Amino acid sequence: MSKAQAIRMERPRYFREQPQQAAERVSGSERDRLMERISDLLRERDAVLVAHYYTDPDLQILADRTGGYVSDSLDMARFGAEHEASTLVVAGVRFMGETAKILTPEKRVLMPDLEATCSLDEGCPPDAFSAWCDRHPDRTVVVYANTSAAVKARADWVVTSSIALDIINHLKARGEKILWGPDKHLGDYLQRETGADMLLWDGSCIVHEEFKGLELEKLRGEHPEAKVLVHPESPRAVVEQADVVGSTSKLLEAVTTMDAREFIVATDAGIFHKMLESAPDKVLLKAPTAGRGATCSSCAHCPWMALNGLHSLLRVLERGDNEIQVDEAVAEKARVSLGRMMDFARAHKRAVAGDA
């Protein structure tokens, strides 16, 4: 057995090894040709493109140019539900396509690559998670939106990072004990902020988990005027140094509204496209993933998001394959847990966009 195999066996992971494929590189003329052909096919197929903030900038540009949308995953799904197009093309990871299908079962939902998944989703298998829930029947099950349809169906509540604090505080005030999954770092943040009684599933995002507290402290010393923006899926040592902790939407808003020139950003580097588009005069620095204990298996960019590209998008529009299907019984249960969050948001006038 090799050392690498031994390390993989020792890691408490459920998910398979992440892809090592880098984001595709397309020359200028080829890029223009692909974008024009994809734009034509979107019109011909009565389709609209929604892209996550973490996808390649070319896909974000194309979504904006063709009347689509770039946002967080739940917001992408809501846009698709409200859009008149009969087909929704989701550039992101699989749970995002599933969420879109749950909210718009009458529409066709396609994805450029069905292998584009997520370490939080992969690290929370429905059967294992359900068995864990069964062992704690006295607890309210709250899951992060970055989960499969089946896990959402097992939950009492689904939350995004923007509304999680409000809902956990609400449940705590009602005297409820919570079973949280799957991101342990986000769960730890919520537990510390609210004081709620929470048991945490041992899952994490491979991108955010790599940010290093000690190296971030050093970088802050080199840039003392910089504001630190951190997604709460990051480790505690990183979160504790933040000027702003929040969802991708909240971090994007911070760059455009805060009176600072430099920002150190601890989330997927795909967000830099929209940040620079919204605030071109700002200087953005990647929070460190290097340093003691670093593996740099993602280097601040999700390898599954990198499976989305212009070629794969063109292919799915030409062939019409890679359609997302969700069992209706599962979707019906998932709509209940999602619906609780949306009803809470309406009642308390809170935003629900903001999952990773």
N, C-alpha and C positions, 0 to 999 in steps of 0.2 A: 504494500500500500504506500502510495506517495504521500509526501507531507501535505500537499494540497488536498488530497482525498481525505486525509485524517482531519484536517481543519474543517472541511465541509461536514463531516460526520459529527463533529463536536458542536457545531453551531445549532442552537435550538430553532431551526428554521423549518417551516413546512414547504416554502415555495422553492421552485426549481431555480437553477442558476440564471441570472439575468443575461439577456443577450449582450454580446459585445459589439454589435453593429453600431457604427457611428452614424450620425446624421448624414444623409446623402449630400454630395456636392455636385451642383449642376452649373454648367457654364452659362454665360449671359444669354447667348442666342438660344440655347436649348431651354433655358429657364423661361424665356419669353414665349417660345413655341408651346411648351407644356402648359403655361398659364392660360394662353389663348385657347388651346384645345379644351382644357378643363372648364373654362368659363362657358364655352359653347355647349359642352355636355351637360353642365348644370342646368342651363336653360332648356335644353332638349329633353332632359329627364324630369323636369319639374322638381328639381332638387335644390336644397340650400345647404351651404357648408357652414358648420360651426366648428371652431377650433379652440383648443385650450391654450391658455397663456404660456404653457411649457412646450408647445410644439415649435417646429422650425419656423423662423420668421416668414419664410415664403408662404407657408400655409396661412399664417395670420394675415399677411398682406392680401392674399387671394380671397380669404373670407370677407374682409372689409370691402374689397373691390367689387365683389359679386353680390353684395346685399346680404351677406351672411353675418356672422357674429363671432367675436373673440371674447372669452370670459372664463369664469370658474365653471366647474362641471354642472352643478345644479342650474345655474343661470343659463348655460348652454341648452339644457333640456327644456327649460321654460320658454326660451326664445323659440326653439323648434316647435313646441306645442302651440304657440301663438301664431307662428308663421303659416301662411297659406299653402306652402309647398307640400306635395304629397310624399316626398322623400327627404329624409334628413341624413346628411352625411356627417358623421362625427369623427373629427380628427382629435384623438386623445387616446385614452386607454379603455379597456373593455367595460369596466364598471360604469363609465360615463355613457357608453352606448346602451347599456342595460337600463340605466336610469331614464334615458330619453325614451326608450321603448315602454317602460312602465308608465310614464306620464302621457305618452301618445301611442297607445296600442294600435290605433287605426292607421298609423303611418308606417312606411317602410323606413327602417333605420339601417344604414350601411356604415362600415368602417374600413379605412384603408388597409388595416392589418389586424386580423382577429387574434394574433399572437401578442399584440400590445396589451400587456396586463399591468399589474401593480403589485409591489411587494406587500402592501397592506392587504390587498385582496387575496393574493396567493398565500399569505401568512395567516389567513383566518378561514380555514376550510369549513364549510357549513356544517358538516357532520360533527367535527370536533368542537366547533363553537356551540352548537346546539346541545351537545352532551355536557359541556361546561355550564350552560344556562340551566340545564336540568338539575345539576348539583346544587344550584342556588335559587330555588323556587321563590324565596322570599324577597328577591331583589328585582328592581325594575331594570330591564335590559335597554341600554342606550348604545347605539352604534354610530360611528362616524360615517359620513356619506361615502367615503372611499372604501366601499365593501361591495360584495356581490349582491345580486338580487335576492339570493337565498338567505344570506345573512340579514339583509334588511327585513325579509319576511319573518325571521325569527325574533326580531327586535320589537320592543314596545315603542321606542322612539328612534328616529334617525335625526342626526344633527349635522350642521355644517360648522366650520370653525368660527364663523361670525356670530352664530346664535347659541353656541354650545354653553357658554358661561351663563347666559340668561336661563336656559332650560335646566341646567344642573342646579342653579340656585332655586329655581321654581320647585323642582323635585325635592330638594333638601328641605325647603320650607314646609313641604307637605309631609315630612318625616320619612321619605322613601330612601332606602339604601339602593345603591346603584351597581350594576354590573356593566363595565365599560369595555368596549372593543372598537377597533383593534390596536390603535396607536398608543403605546404606553407613554410616550413623551407628552403627547397632547393630553392624555388622561392624567398624568402627573401634574401638568400645569393646571388643569381644571380642578383637581383635588386640592392643590395648594391655594388656589385663588378662592375657592368656595368653602373649603373645610368639609365637604360632603364625604359620606361614608362610601368609598368606591373600591371595588376590586377591579384590577386592570388585566386585560388580556396582554400577553407578551408578544406584541407586534410592533413593527417600526417601518418607516419609510427609508429606503436605502440612500436616498438623496439627502434628506435632512439629518439623518443620524450621523453623517460624516462630518458635519461642521464641528470644529474643535474649539473648546473654550479657551485654552491657554494661548493658542495661536491667534484667536480673535482679540484677546487682551493685548497682545503684542501689536497687532495691526491697528488697534485703536490708539495705542501710544504713538504710532507713526502718523496717524491722522486724527489729532485730538479734536478737531472741529466736526468730524463726520458723525452723522446720526446712524445708529445701528437699527436695522429693520430685520425682524426675525419672525419666521413662521413657527407656531407653537408645536409643530412636529419635531422641532430640533431638541437636542439634549438640554437638560436644566442649566448646565454651565454656560450655554450659549444664550438661552432665553433670559437668564438673569442679567445679562449685559445689554439688553435691548432698550432702546428708546421707544420703540413701537413693537408690540407683539400682535400679530393678527394674520388674517387670511391674505391670499394673494391680492384680492381687491383692496383690502385695507392698506397693504404695503404700497400698492400702486398709488393710492390716494395720498399717502404720506409723502411720496416723492414729489407730487405735484403741488402740495399745499404747505409743506413745512418750510420754514425760512432757514434753509441750509443749502450749501452748494455740493457737499460730498455726502454720500451714503454708502454704508457697508451693508450688503444685502445677503441675508442667510435664507435663501430659498432657491428653487431651481432657476438656473441662469436664463431659461427661456423667457422669463418675465422681463428681462432687460430690454427686449424689443419694444414692448408697450411703454415701459418706463421712459426710455429715451425718446420715443415718439411723442409722449405727453409732456416731457420736460427735457428738451434737447440741451439745455444749458447746464444740466446737473452732471456730476461726476459719480459714476457707480463703480463700486469695488465689490468683488466677490468675497464673501466671508470664507475664511480658510478651511479647506478640507485636508490639507497636508499637515504633517507634524507627527508627534509621537503616536504610534498606534494607527496611523493612517493606512488605508487600503486603496482609497481612491477608486472604488469600483463604479462610481458614478461621476465623480469630479463635478458635483453641483449640476448635473443634468441627467434626467431620467433616461436610462437606455431603452426603456420600452416606448417612451414618447418619441425617441429617435427613429422608431420603426415607421412612423408616419412621414411620408415624403411626397413630392410631386408625382414621381413615377407610380407609387402605390395608389395614390389618389386617382390618377388617370386610369389605372388598371381596373379599379373597382367600379368606376363610372362606365367604362367600356363594357365590362362583363356583367355588371349588376349582381355580383356575388358578395360574399362577406356580410350577409344580412344577419342582424342581431335578432335572436328569438328568445323570448322569456315565457316560460310556462305560465298560463293565465292564472292558475291557482296560486303560484308563487307571487306573481305580479299583484294580484288582488290583496294579498297580505302585506306586501311591501308598500302598496299605496296607503294602507292604514297607518303604518309607522311614519311614512313621509308626510301624510296628511296631518298628523298630530303636530308636527313641527310647523307646517304651513299655517294651520289654524292658530297656533300659539303666536306666530309672527304677526298675523293679521290682528289678533286680539290685543297684542302689546305694541303694535306698530314698529316691529323690528324687522331688519333685513335678514334674509336667510341665505343670500349668495355668500360664497366664501369658503367652500371646501377647496382642498388643494387641487 
